[in-house]
Amino acid sequence: MDRFSEYRVMWILVLFDLPTETKKDIKEYTLFRKRLQQDGFTMFQFSIYVRHCASMENAEVHMKRVYSFLPEFGKVGVMCITDKQFGNIKLFYGKKPQKPNAPGQQLELF
């Protein structure tokens, strides 16, 4: 079995729309984003963060971690897709195609 198969390697996408009307809302929004970043997520777009995972088992660990720090209010979606599916995303800046910013190859040491 190929350990780095594009069907085994996973991407987690966290999509969110959180309120920012009060100081408390802004604090919760900031804390949520900070926790995502501390867990290795990077900004894909303003309210979309992504994380590369070596396997579905590893992705499940990080998804559970996101569930543990969900804010009290707002909408949050968590999606897991394969590396192959992520590679098929078409991105545009205006009408110009853009390549996704993918992290370098992760090394696993045993």
Secondary structure, DSSP 4 states (H G I P E B T S, - for coil): --TT-TTTSEEEEEEEE---SSHHHHHHHHHHHHHHHHTT-EEEETTEEEEEESSHHHHHHHHHHHHHT--SSSEEEEEEEEHHHHHT--EEETTEEE---PPPPPP---
